[in-house]
Amino acid sequence: MPVYEFCAENITLLEKAFKAGASRVELCDNLAVGGTTPSYGVIKEAVRIAKMYQAKVIVMIRPRGGDFVYSPQELEIMLEDIQCARSLGVDGFATGVLTADDLLDKKALLTLLKASQGFEFTLHMAFDQLPEANQGSAIQWLKEQGVTRLLTRAGGPDTPLDRRLQRYKEFSQLADGQLEILAGGGISTTNRDQFLAIPGIEQVHGTRIVF
């Protein structure tokens, strides 16, 4: 049974999405900049609605738009936001931190993982900024750290579809069942089956994933 993760900027369309088949939501604010951490009130209400549909809430932890290189102060904000969201009954977090040379900031990620212990942890599309040559070793590291899933578009905005589909196949093989691969980026009700047909790809993400 495929998992449809609805990407929501607020609670406006949540019930519609759950009724249409979404079983998980990535909740964020400011989709115009790729998503940032939603407010306390939005998280609280989203959790209430999701429970009515036995659905999961994954909260974006991102203090601002722009790059994924964060200062110590911004990391402290992210840790506070994780604690706040934990207390509201969410199911997990979607986040990502990179170094200035576009590699995983492993030290920062380990700190965030520790703060998220017992909850699902998604590394989001910050992954797509890694040089292709480093993505395989990054997947291996994510597996070793017990990360739940990787949200990736398997390329950039201009990557041809056939290349993306091939990359998803490669990512799935590398993940080897130890890391969920969540396909996202321009996926909708009209093309989602193309992605779900890839062996090992059983979940898709987007704002148009169920309607």
PyMOL CGO cylinders between C-alpha atoms (Angstrom):
from pymol import cmd
from pymol.cgo import CYLINDER

trace = [
    CYLINDER, 0.00, 0.00, 0.00, 1.68, 3.27, -1.06, 0.3, 1, 1, 1, 1, 1, 1,
    CYLINDER, 1.68, 3.27, -1.06, 2.08, 6.12, 1.39, 0.3, 1, 1, 1, 1, 1, 1,
    CYLINDER, 2.08, 6.12, 1.39, 1.00, 9.56, 0.22, 0.3, 1, 1, 1, 1, 1, 1,
    CYLINDER, 1.00, 9.56, 0.22, 2.66, 12.35, 2.22, 0.3, 1, 1, 1, 1, 1, 1,
    CYLINDER, 2.66, 12.35, 2.22, 0.84, 15.63, 1.74, 0.3, 1, 1, 1, 1, 1, 1,
    CYLINDER, 0.84, 15.63, 1.74, 2.98, 18.76, 2.00, 0.3, 1, 1, 1, 1, 1, 1,
    CYLINDER, 2.98, 18.76, 2.00, 0.91, 21.37, 3.85, 0.3, 1, 1, 1, 1, 1, 1,
    CYLINDER, 0.91, 21.37, 3.85, 1.68, 25.03, 4.47, 0.3, 1, 1, 1, 1, 1, 1,
    CYLINDER, 1.68, 25.03, 4.47, -1.08, 25.29, 7.07, 0.3, 1, 1, 1, 1, 1, 1,
    CYLINDER, -1.08, 25.29, 7.07, -4.16, 23.36, 8.19, 0.3, 1, 1, 1, 1, 1, 1,
    CYLINDER, -4.16, 23.36, 8.19, -6.53, 24.66, 5.48, 0.3, 1, 1, 1, 1, 1, 1,
    CYLINDER, -6.53, 24.66, 5.48, -6.42, 21.56, 3.25, 0.3, 1, 1, 1, 1, 1, 1,
    CYLINDER, -6.42, 21.56, 3.25, -5.53, 18.93, 5.84, 0.3, 1, 1, 1, 1, 1, 1,
    CYLINDER, -5.53, 18.93, 5.84, -8.92, 17.26, 6.20, 0.3, 1, 1, 1, 1, 1, 1,
    CYLINDER, -8.92, 17.26, 6.20, -9.41, 17.26, 2.44, 0.3, 1, 1, 1, 1, 1, 1,
    CYLINDER, -9.41, 17.26, 2.44, -6.00, 15.64, 2.01, 0.3, 1, 1, 1, 1, 1, 1,
    CYLINDER, -6.00, 15.64, 2.01, -6.65, 12.93, 4.61, 0.3, 1, 1, 1, 1, 1, 1,
    CYLINDER, -6.65, 12.93, 4.61, -10.06, 12.17, 3.10, 0.3, 1, 1, 1, 1, 1, 1,
    CYLINDER, -10.06, 12.17, 3.10, -8.38, 11.89, -0.32, 0.3, 1, 1, 1, 1, 1, 1,
    CYLINDER, -8.38, 11.89, -0.32, -5.93, 9.27, 0.92, 0.3, 1, 1, 1, 1, 1, 1,
    CYLINDER, -5.93, 9.27, 0.92, -2.97, 11.04, 2.53, 0.3, 1, 1, 1, 1, 1, 1,
    CYLINDER, -2.97, 11.04, 2.53, -1.77, 9.10, 5.57, 0.3, 1, 1, 1, 1, 1, 1,
    CYLINDER, -1.77, 9.10, 5.57, 1.02, 11.48, 6.53, 0.3, 1, 1, 1, 1, 1, 1,
    CYLINDER, 1.02, 11.48, 6.53, 1.57, 15.22, 6.33, 0.3, 1, 1, 1, 1, 1, 1,
    CYLINDER, 1.57, 15.22, 6.33, 4.76, 17.22, 6.26, 0.3, 1, 1, 1, 1, 1, 1,
    CYLINDER, 4.76, 17.22, 6.26, 3.68, 20.39, 8.02, 0.3, 1, 1, 1, 1, 1, 1,
    CYLINDER, 3.68, 20.39, 8.02, 5.54, 23.62, 7.33, 0.3, 1, 1, 1, 1, 1, 1,
    CYLINDER, 5.54, 23.62, 7.33, 5.17, 27.34, 6.79, 0.3, 1, 1, 1, 1, 1, 1,
    CYLINDER, 5.17, 27.34, 6.79, 6.41, 29.57, 3.95, 0.3, 1, 1, 1, 1, 1, 1,
    CYLINDER, 6.41, 29.57, 3.95, 6.40, 27.10, 1.05, 0.3, 1, 1, 1, 1, 1, 1,
    CYLINDER, 6.40, 27.10, 1.05, 7.52, 29.97, -1.19, 0.3, 1, 1, 1, 1, 1, 1,
    CYLINDER, 7.52, 29.97, -1.19, 11.01, 29.57, 0.32, 0.3, 1, 1, 1, 1, 1, 1,
    CYLINDER, 11.01, 29.57, 0.32, 10.85, 25.78, 0.47, 0.3, 1, 1, 1, 1, 1, 1,
    CYLINDER, 10.85, 25.78, 0.47, 9.22, 25.56, 3.89, 0.3, 1, 1, 1, 1, 1, 1,
    CYLINDER, 9.22, 25.56, 3.89, 10.09, 26.70, 7.41, 0.3, 1, 1, 1, 1, 1, 1,
    CYLINDER, 10.09, 26.70, 7.41, 9.01, 25.65, 10.91, 0.3, 1, 1, 1, 1, 1, 1,
    CYLINDER, 9.01, 25.65, 10.91, 5.27, 26.16, 11.48, 0.3, 1, 1, 1, 1, 1, 1,
    CYLINDER, 5.27, 26.16, 11.48, 3.85, 27.87, 14.54, 0.3, 1, 1, 1, 1, 1, 1,
    CYLINDER, 3.85, 27.87, 14.54, 2.89, 26.23, 17.84, 0.3, 1, 1, 1, 1, 1, 1,
    CYLINDER, 2.89, 26.23, 17.84, -0.79, 26.79, 17.16, 0.3, 1, 1, 1, 1, 1, 1,
    CYLINDER, -0.79, 26.79, 17.16, -0.67, 25.32, 13.64, 0.3, 1, 1, 1, 1, 1, 1,
    CYLINDER, -0.67, 25.32, 13.64, 1.18, 22.23, 14.88, 0.3, 1, 1, 1, 1, 1, 1,
    CYLINDER, 1.18, 22.23, 14.88, -1.28, 21.70, 17.73, 0.3, 1, 1, 1, 1, 1, 1,
    CYLINDER, -1.28, 21.70, 17.73, -4.33, 21.89, 15.46, 0.3, 1, 1, 1, 1, 1, 1,
    CYLINDER, -4.33, 21.89, 15.46, -2.72, 19.72, 12.77, 0.3, 1, 1, 1, 1, 1, 1,
    CYLINDER, -2.72, 19.72, 12.77, -2.07, 16.98, 15.33, 0.3, 1, 1, 1, 1, 1, 1,
    CYLINDER, -2.07, 16.98, 15.33, -5.68, 17.16, 16.49, 0.3, 1, 1, 1, 1, 1, 1,
    CYLINDER, -5.68, 17.16, 16.49, -6.99, 16.80, 12.93, 0.3, 1, 1, 1, 1, 1, 1,
    CYLINDER, -6.99, 16.80, 12.93, -4.52, 14.04, 12.02, 0.3, 1, 1, 1, 1, 1, 1,
    CYLINDER, -4.52, 14.04, 12.02, -5.58, 11.93, 15.01, 0.3, 1, 1, 1, 1, 1, 1,
    CYLINDER, -5.58, 11.93, 15.01, -9.15, 11.91, 13.68, 0.3, 1, 1, 1, 1, 1, 1,
    CYLINDER, -9.15, 11.91, 13.68, -7.83, 10.15, 10.55, 0.3, 1, 1, 1, 1, 1, 1,
    CYLINDER, -7.83, 10.15, 10.55, -5.11, 8.01, 12.17, 0.3, 1, 1, 1, 1, 1, 1,
    CYLINDER, -5.11, 8.01, 12.17, -2.59, 10.01, 10.14, 0.3, 1, 1, 1, 1, 1, 1,
    CYLINDER, -2.59, 10.01, 10.14, 0.95, 11.10, 11.00, 0.3, 1, 1, 1, 1, 1, 1,
    CYLINDER, 0.95, 11.10, 11.00, 2.33, 14.63, 11.35, 0.3, 1, 1, 1, 1, 1, 1,
    CYLINDER, 2.33, 14.63, 11.35, 5.94, 15.31, 10.39, 0.3, 1, 1, 1, 1, 1, 1,
    CYLINDER, 5.94, 15.31, 10.39, 7.01, 18.85, 11.26, 0.3, 1, 1, 1, 1, 1, 1,
    CYLINDER, 7.01, 18.85, 11.26, 9.53, 20.79, 9.24, 0.3, 1, 1, 1, 1, 1, 1,
    CYLINDER, 9.53, 20.79, 9.24, 12.37, 22.08, 11.42, 0.3, 1, 1, 1, 1, 1, 1,
    CYLINDER, 12.37, 22.08, 11.42, 13.96, 24.94, 9.48, 0.3, 1, 1, 1, 1, 1, 1,
    CYLINDER, 13.96, 24.94, 9.48, 14.45, 28.36, 11.09, 0.3, 1, 1, 1, 1, 1, 1,
    CYLINDER, 14.45, 28.36, 11.09, 14.54, 30.35, 7.83, 0.3, 1, 1, 1, 1, 1, 1,
    CYLINDER, 14.54, 30.35, 7.83, 14.62, 30.15, 4.06, 0.3, 1, 1, 1, 1, 1, 1,
    CYLINDER, 14.62, 30.15, 4.06, 17.86, 30.31, 2.10, 0.3, 1, 1, 1, 1, 1, 1,
    CYLINDER, 17.86, 30.31, 2.10, 20.73, 27.88, 2.51, 0.3, 1, 1, 1, 1, 1, 1,
    CYLINDER, 20.73, 27.88, 2.51, 21.01, 24.98, 4.97, 0.3, 1, 1, 1, 1, 1, 1,
    CYLINDER, 21.01, 24.98, 4.97, 24.15, 26.21, 6.72, 0.3, 1, 1, 1, 1, 1, 1,
    CYLINDER, 24.15, 26.21, 6.72, 23.09, 27.22, 10.22, 0.3, 1, 1, 1, 1, 1, 1,
    CYLINDER, 23.09, 27.22, 10.22, 24.77, 29.21, 12.97, 0.3, 1, 1, 1, 1, 1, 1,
    CYLINDER, 24.77, 29.21, 12.97, 25.00, 27.89, 16.55, 0.3, 1, 1, 1, 1, 1, 1,
    CYLINDER, 25.00, 27.89, 16.55, 22.14, 30.22, 17.48, 0.3, 1, 1, 1, 1, 1, 1,
    CYLINDER, 22.14, 30.22, 17.48, 19.97, 28.84, 14.68, 0.3, 1, 1, 1, 1, 1, 1,
    CYLINDER, 19.97, 28.84, 14.68, 20.72, 25.28, 15.77, 0.3, 1, 1, 1, 1, 1, 1,
    CYLINDER, 20.72, 25.28, 15.77, 19.58, 26.19, 19.29, 0.3, 1, 1, 1, 1, 1, 1,
    CYLINDER, 19.58, 26.19, 19.29, 16.33, 27.49, 17.81, 0.3, 1, 1, 1, 1, 1, 1,
    CYLINDER, 16.33, 27.49, 17.81, 15.89, 24.21, 15.92, 0.3, 1, 1, 1, 1, 1, 1,
    CYLINDER, 15.89, 24.21, 15.92, 16.43, 22.22, 19.11, 0.3, 1, 1, 1, 1, 1, 1,
    CYLINDER, 16.43, 22.22, 19.11, 13.86, 24.35, 20.95, 0.3, 1, 1, 1, 1, 1, 1,
    CYLINDER, 13.86, 24.35, 20.95, 11.36, 23.86, 18.12, 0.3, 1, 1, 1, 1, 1, 1,
    CYLINDER, 11.36, 23.86, 18.12, 11.87, 20.08, 18.27, 0.3, 1, 1, 1, 1, 1, 1,
    CYLINDER, 11.87, 20.08, 18.27, 11.17, 20.09, 22.01, 0.3, 1, 1, 1, 1, 1, 1,
    CYLINDER, 11.17, 20.09, 22.01, 8.06, 22.19, 21.50, 0.3, 1, 1, 1, 1, 1, 1,
    CYLINDER, 8.06, 22.19, 21.50, 6.73, 19.94, 18.71, 0.3, 1, 1, 1, 1, 1, 1,
    CYLINDER, 6.73, 19.94, 18.71, 7.47, 16.79, 20.73, 0.3, 1, 1, 1, 1, 1, 1,
    CYLINDER, 7.47, 16.79, 20.73, 5.26, 18.11, 23.51, 0.3, 1, 1, 1, 1, 1, 1,
    CYLINDER, 5.26, 18.11, 23.51, 2.39, 18.61, 21.04, 0.3, 1, 1, 1, 1, 1, 1,
    CYLINDER, 2.39, 18.61, 21.04, 2.29, 14.96, 20.00, 0.3, 1, 1, 1, 1, 1, 1,
    CYLINDER, 2.29, 14.96, 20.00, 3.81, 15.02, 16.51, 0.3, 1, 1, 1, 1, 1, 1,
    CYLINDER, 3.81, 15.02, 16.51, 5.19, 11.84, 14.94, 0.3, 1, 1, 1, 1, 1, 1,
    CYLINDER, 5.19, 11.84, 14.94, 8.47, 13.15, 13.62, 0.3, 1, 1, 1, 1, 1, 1,
    CYLINDER, 8.47, 13.15, 13.62, 10.60, 15.85, 12.06, 0.3, 1, 1, 1, 1, 1, 1,
    CYLINDER, 10.60, 15.85, 12.06, 11.92, 16.80, 8.63, 0.3, 1, 1, 1, 1, 1, 1,
    CYLINDER, 11.92, 16.80, 8.63, 15.15, 18.75, 8.65, 0.3, 1, 1, 1, 1, 1, 1,
    CYLINDER, 15.15, 18.75, 8.65, 18.61, 19.02, 7.14, 0.3, 1, 1, 1, 1, 1, 1,
    CYLINDER, 18.61, 19.02, 7.14, 21.91, 20.80, 7.79, 0.3, 1, 1, 1, 1, 1, 1,
    CYLINDER, 21.91, 20.80, 7.79, 24.81, 21.21, 5.39, 0.3, 1, 1, 1, 1, 1, 1,
    CYLINDER, 24.81, 21.21, 5.39, 28.36, 22.47, 5.66, 0.3, 1, 1, 1, 1, 1, 1,
    CYLINDER, 28.36, 22.47, 5.66, 29.56, 25.47, 3.68, 0.3, 1, 1, 1, 1, 1, 1,
    CYLINDER, 29.56, 25.47, 3.68, 30.95, 23.11, 1.02, 0.3, 1, 1, 1, 1, 1, 1,
    CYLINDER, 30.95, 23.11, 1.02, 27.60, 21.33, 0.53, 0.3, 1, 1, 1, 1, 1, 1,
    CYLINDER, 27.60, 21.33, 0.53, 28.21, 18.18, 2.53, 0.3, 1, 1, 1, 1, 1, 1,
    CYLINDER, 28.21, 18.18, 2.53, 26.13, 16.79, 5.38, 0.3, 1, 1, 1, 1, 1, 1,
    CYLINDER, 26.13, 16.79, 5.38, 26.87, 18.63, 8.63, 0.3, 1, 1, 1, 1, 1, 1,
    CYLINDER, 26.87, 18.63, 8.63, 27.15, 15.38, 10.56, 0.3, 1, 1, 1, 1, 1, 1,
    CYLINDER, 27.15, 15.38, 10.56, 27.85, 16.99, 13.92, 0.3, 1, 1, 1, 1, 1, 1,
    CYLINDER, 27.85, 16.99, 13.92, 24.74, 19.18, 13.73, 0.3, 1, 1, 1, 1, 1, 1,
    CYLINDER, 24.74, 19.18, 13.73, 22.61, 16.33, 12.39, 0.3, 1, 1, 1, 1, 1, 1,
    CYLINDER, 22.61, 16.33, 12.39, 23.67, 14.05, 15.24, 0.3, 1, 1, 1, 1, 1, 1,
    CYLINDER, 23.67, 14.05, 15.24, 22.62, 16.75, 17.72, 0.3, 1, 1, 1, 1, 1, 1,
    CYLINDER, 22.62, 16.75, 17.72, 19.21, 17.03, 16.05, 0.3, 1, 1, 1, 1, 1, 1,
    CYLINDER, 19.21, 17.03, 16.05, 18.86, 13.25, 15.89, 0.3, 1, 1, 1, 1, 1, 1,
    CYLINDER, 18.86, 13.25, 15.89, 19.55, 12.96, 19.60, 0.3, 1, 1, 1, 1, 1, 1,
    CYLINDER, 19.55, 12.96, 19.60, 16.89, 15.58, 20.32, 0.3, 1, 1, 1, 1, 1, 1,
    CYLINDER, 16.89, 15.58, 20.32, 14.47, 13.61, 18.11, 0.3, 1, 1, 1, 1, 1, 1,
    CYLINDER, 14.47, 13.61, 18.11, 15.06, 10.24, 19.74, 0.3, 1, 1, 1, 1, 1, 1,
    CYLINDER, 15.06, 10.24, 19.74, 11.94, 8.10, 19.69, 0.3, 1, 1, 1, 1, 1, 1,
    CYLINDER, 11.94, 8.10, 19.69, 10.44, 10.08, 16.80, 0.3, 1, 1, 1, 1, 1, 1,
    CYLINDER, 10.44, 10.08, 16.80, 10.66, 9.63, 13.03, 0.3, 1, 1, 1, 1, 1, 1,
    CYLINDER, 10.66, 9.63, 13.03, 13.45, 11.62, 11.40, 0.3, 1, 1, 1, 1, 1, 1,
    CYLINDER, 13.45, 11.62, 11.40, 13.40, 12.67, 7.75, 0.3, 1, 1, 1, 1, 1, 1,
    CYLINDER, 13.40, 12.67, 7.75, 16.38, 14.22, 6.04, 0.3, 1, 1, 1, 1, 1, 1,
    CYLINDER, 16.38, 14.22, 6.04, 14.74, 16.59, 3.59, 0.3, 1, 1, 1, 1, 1, 1,
    CYLINDER, 14.74, 16.59, 3.59, 15.72, 17.95, 0.19, 0.3, 1, 1, 1, 1, 1, 1,
    CYLINDER, 15.72, 17.95, 0.19, 18.86, 19.62, 1.51, 0.3, 1, 1, 1, 1, 1, 1,
    CYLINDER, 18.86, 19.62, 1.51, 20.24, 16.25, 0.37, 0.3, 1, 1, 1, 1, 1, 1,
    CYLINDER, 20.24, 16.25, 0.37, 19.76, 17.27, -3.25, 0.3, 1, 1, 1, 1, 1, 1,
    CYLINDER, 19.76, 17.27, -3.25, 22.42, 19.97, -2.87, 0.3, 1, 1, 1, 1, 1, 1,
    CYLINDER, 22.42, 19.97, -2.87, 25.10, 17.37, -2.15, 0.3, 1, 1, 1, 1, 1, 1,
    CYLINDER, 25.10, 17.37, -2.15, 27.43, 16.66, -5.09, 0.3, 1, 1, 1, 1, 1, 1,
    CYLINDER, 27.43, 16.66, -5.09, 26.20, 13.51, -6.81, 0.3, 1, 1, 1, 1, 1, 1,
    CYLINDER, 26.20, 13.51, -6.81, 29.51, 11.80, -6.06, 0.3, 1, 1, 1, 1, 1, 1,
    CYLINDER, 29.51, 11.80, -6.06, 28.87, 12.20, -2.31, 0.3, 1, 1, 1, 1, 1, 1,
    CYLINDER, 28.87, 12.20, -2.31, 25.24, 11.09, -2.21, 0.3, 1, 1, 1, 1, 1, 1,
    CYLINDER, 25.24, 11.09, -2.21, 25.94, 7.37, -1.96, 0.3, 1, 1, 1, 1, 1, 1,
    CYLINDER, 25.94, 7.37, -1.96, 28.18, 7.73, 1.09, 0.3, 1, 1, 1, 1, 1, 1,
    CYLINDER, 28.18, 7.73, 1.09, 25.61, 10.12, 2.61, 0.3, 1, 1, 1, 1, 1, 1,
    CYLINDER, 25.61, 10.12, 2.61, 22.90, 7.47, 2.29, 0.3, 1, 1, 1, 1, 1, 1,
    CYLINDER, 22.90, 7.47, 2.29, 25.22, 4.96, 3.96, 0.3, 1, 1, 1, 1, 1, 1,
    CYLINDER, 25.22, 4.96, 3.96, 25.80, 7.38, 6.87, 0.3, 1, 1, 1, 1, 1, 1,
    CYLINDER, 25.80, 7.38, 6.87, 22.07, 8.06, 7.24, 0.3, 1, 1, 1, 1, 1, 1,
    CYLINDER, 22.07, 8.06, 7.24, 21.43, 4.31, 7.46, 0.3, 1, 1, 1, 1, 1, 1,
    CYLINDER, 21.43, 4.31, 7.46, 24.09, 3.90, 10.11, 0.3, 1, 1, 1, 1, 1, 1,
    CYLINDER, 24.09, 3.90, 10.11, 22.60, 6.69, 12.24, 0.3, 1, 1, 1, 1, 1, 1,
    CYLINDER, 22.60, 6.69, 12.24, 19.10, 5.22, 12.17, 0.3, 1, 1, 1, 1, 1, 1,
    CYLINDER, 19.10, 5.22, 12.17, 17.51, 8.03, 10.15, 0.3, 1, 1, 1, 1, 1, 1,
    CYLINDER, 17.51, 8.03, 10.15, 13.95, 7.02, 9.23, 0.3, 1, 1, 1, 1, 1, 1,
    CYLINDER, 13.95, 7.02, 9.23, 13.73, 8.34, 5.69, 0.3, 1, 1, 1, 1, 1, 1,
    CYLINDER, 13.73, 8.34, 5.69, 15.25, 10.49, 2.98, 0.3, 1, 1, 1, 1, 1, 1,
    CYLINDER, 15.25, 10.49, 2.98, 13.07, 12.97, 1.08, 0.3, 1, 1, 1, 1, 1, 1,
    CYLINDER, 13.07, 12.97, 1.08, 14.71, 13.64, -2.28, 0.3, 1, 1, 1, 1, 1, 1,
    CYLINDER, 14.71, 13.64, -2.28, 13.81, 14.78, -5.76, 0.3, 1, 1, 1, 1, 1, 1,
    CYLINDER, 13.81, 14.78, -5.76, 16.75, 12.70, -7.06, 0.3, 1, 1, 1, 1, 1, 1,
    CYLINDER, 16.75, 12.70, -7.06, 18.17, 15.62, -9.01, 0.3, 1, 1, 1, 1, 1, 1,
    CYLINDER, 18.17, 15.62, -9.01, 17.61, 19.31, -9.55, 0.3, 1, 1, 1, 1, 1, 1,
    CYLINDER, 17.61, 19.31, -9.55, 14.64, 21.18, -11.03, 0.3, 1, 1, 1, 1, 1, 1,
    CYLINDER, 14.64, 21.18, -11.03, 16.07, 20.65, -14.53, 0.3, 1, 1, 1, 1, 1, 1,
    CYLINDER, 16.07, 20.65, -14.53, 16.98, 16.97, -14.19, 0.3, 1, 1, 1, 1, 1, 1,
    CYLINDER, 16.98, 16.97, -14.19, 15.17, 14.91, -16.87, 0.3, 1, 1, 1, 1, 1, 1,
    CYLINDER, 15.17, 14.91, -16.87, 12.50, 12.54, -15.57, 0.3, 1, 1, 1, 1, 1, 1,
    CYLINDER, 12.50, 12.54, -15.57, 14.21, 9.39, -16.84, 0.3, 1, 1, 1, 1, 1, 1,
    CYLINDER, 14.21, 9.39, -16.84, 17.39, 10.36, -15.00, 0.3, 1, 1, 1, 1, 1, 1,
    CYLINDER, 17.39, 10.36, -15.00, 15.44, 11.00, -11.80, 0.3, 1, 1, 1, 1, 1, 1,
    CYLINDER, 15.44, 11.00, -11.80, 13.72, 7.63, -12.04, 0.3, 1, 1, 1, 1, 1, 1,
    CYLINDER, 13.72, 7.63, -12.04, 17.08, 5.91, -12.51, 0.3, 1, 1, 1, 1, 1, 1,
    CYLINDER, 17.08, 5.91, -12.51, 18.51, 7.74, -9.48, 0.3, 1, 1, 1, 1, 1, 1,
    CYLINDER, 18.51, 7.74, -9.48, 15.57, 6.66, -7.34, 0.3, 1, 1, 1, 1, 1, 1,
    CYLINDER, 15.57, 6.66, -7.34, 16.27, 3.07, -8.34, 0.3, 1, 1, 1, 1, 1, 1,
    CYLINDER, 16.27, 3.07, -8.34, 19.93, 3.51, -7.33, 0.3, 1, 1, 1, 1, 1, 1,
    CYLINDER, 19.93, 3.51, -7.33, 19.00, 5.21, -4.04, 0.3, 1, 1, 1, 1, 1, 1,
    CYLINDER, 19.00, 5.21, -4.04, 16.57, 2.42, -3.21, 0.3, 1, 1, 1, 1, 1, 1,
    CYLINDER, 16.57, 2.42, -3.21, 19.26, -0.20, -3.81, 0.3, 1, 1, 1, 1, 1, 1,
    CYLINDER, 19.26, -0.20, -3.81, 21.71, 1.72, -1.61, 0.3, 1, 1, 1, 1, 1, 1,
    CYLINDER, 21.71, 1.72, -1.61, 19.10, 2.13, 1.13, 0.3, 1, 1, 1, 1, 1, 1,
    CYLINDER, 19.10, 2.13, 1.13, 18.59, -1.64, 1.10, 0.3, 1, 1, 1, 1, 1, 1,
    CYLINDER, 18.59, -1.64, 1.10, 15.44, -1.47, 3.21, 0.3, 1, 1, 1, 1, 1, 1,
    CYLINDER, 15.44, -1.47, 3.21, 17.27, 0.27, 6.06, 0.3, 1, 1, 1, 1, 1, 1,
    CYLINDER, 17.27, 0.27, 6.06, 16.30, 3.81, 5.02, 0.3, 1, 1, 1, 1, 1, 1,
    CYLINDER, 16.30, 3.81, 5.02, 12.96, 4.77, 3.50, 0.3, 1, 1, 1, 1, 1, 1,
    CYLINDER, 12.96, 4.77, 3.50, 13.23, 6.70, 0.23, 0.3, 1, 1, 1, 1, 1, 1,
    CYLINDER, 13.23, 6.70, 0.23, 10.49, 9.31, -0.09, 0.3, 1, 1, 1, 1, 1, 1,
    CYLINDER, 10.49, 9.31, -0.09, 10.14, 10.64, -3.64, 0.3, 1, 1, 1, 1, 1, 1,
    CYLINDER, 10.14, 10.64, -3.64, 9.23, 14.31, -4.00, 0.3, 1, 1, 1, 1, 1, 1,
    CYLINDER, 9.23, 14.31, -4.00, 9.47, 17.26, -6.35, 0.3, 1, 1, 1, 1, 1, 1,
    CYLINDER, 9.47, 17.26, -6.35, 6.80, 17.86, -8.99, 0.3, 1, 1, 1, 1, 1, 1,
    CYLINDER, 6.80, 17.86, -8.99, 4.95, 14.64, -8.15, 0.3, 1, 1, 1, 1, 1, 1,
    CYLINDER, 4.95, 14.64, -8.15, 1.16, 14.73, -8.45, 0.3, 1, 1, 1, 1, 1, 1,
    CYLINDER, 1.16, 14.73, -8.45, -1.86, 12.48, -8.89, 0.3, 1, 1, 1, 1, 1, 1,
    CYLINDER, -1.86, 12.48, -8.89, -1.13, 12.36, -12.63, 0.3, 1, 1, 1, 1, 1, 1,
    CYLINDER, -1.13, 12.36, -12.63, 2.44, 11.01, -12.45, 0.3, 1, 1, 1, 1, 1, 1,
    CYLINDER, 2.44, 11.01, -12.45, 2.82, 9.47, -8.98, 0.3, 1, 1, 1, 1, 1, 1,
    CYLINDER, 2.82, 9.47, -8.98, 2.43, 5.91, -10.27, 0.3, 1, 1, 1, 1, 1, 1,
    CYLINDER, 2.43, 5.91, -10.27, 5.61, 6.29, -12.35, 0.3, 1, 1, 1, 1, 1, 1,
    CYLINDER, 5.61, 6.29, -12.35, 7.58, 6.79, -9.17, 0.3, 1, 1, 1, 1, 1, 1,
    CYLINDER, 7.58, 6.79, -9.17, 5.75, 4.14, -7.17, 0.3, 1, 1, 1, 1, 1, 1,
    CYLINDER, 5.75, 4.14, -7.17, 6.52, 1.59, -9.91, 0.3, 1, 1, 1, 1, 1, 1,
    CYLINDER, 6.52, 1.59, -9.91, 10.23, 1.74, -8.96, 0.3, 1, 1, 1, 1, 1, 1,
    CYLINDER, 10.23, 1.74, -8.96, 11.19, -1.22, -6.76, 0.3, 1, 1, 1, 1, 1, 1,
    CYLINDER, 11.19, -1.22, -6.76, 11.66, 0.00, -3.19, 0.3, 1, 1, 1, 1, 1, 1,
    CYLINDER, 11.66, 0.00, -3.19, 9.84, 3.30, -3.70, 0.3, 1, 1, 1, 1, 1, 1,
    CYLINDER, 9.84, 3.30, -3.70, 6.63, 3.00, -1.73, 0.3, 1, 1, 1, 1, 1, 1,
    CYLINDER, 6.63, 3.00, -1.73, 5.96, 6.61, -0.71, 0.3, 1, 1, 1, 1, 1, 1,
    CYLINDER, 5.96, 6.61, -0.71, 5.58, 9.91, -2.51, 0.3, 1, 1, 1, 1, 1, 1,
    CYLINDER, 5.58, 9.91, -2.51, 5.40, 13.52, -1.31, 0.3, 1, 1, 1, 1, 1, 1,
    CYLINDER, 5.40, 13.52, -1.31, 3.94, 16.76, -2.58, 0.3, 1, 1, 1, 1, 1, 1,
    CYLINDER, 3.94, 16.76, -2.58, 1.29, 19.47, -2.45, 0.3, 1, 1, 1, 1, 1, 1,
    CYLINDER, 1.29, 19.47, -2.45, -0.65, 17.78, -5.29, 0.3, 1, 1, 1, 1, 1, 1,
    CYLINDER, -0.65, 17.78, -5.29, -0.12, 14.17, -4.26, 0.3, 1, 1, 1, 1, 1, 1,
    CYLINDER, -0.12, 14.17, -4.26, -3.78, 13.31, -3.49, 0.3, 1, 1, 1, 1, 1, 1,
    CYLINDER, -3.78, 13.31, -3.49, -5.79, 15.98, -5.37, 0.3, 1, 1, 1, 1, 1, 1,
]
cmd.load_cgo(trace, "trace")
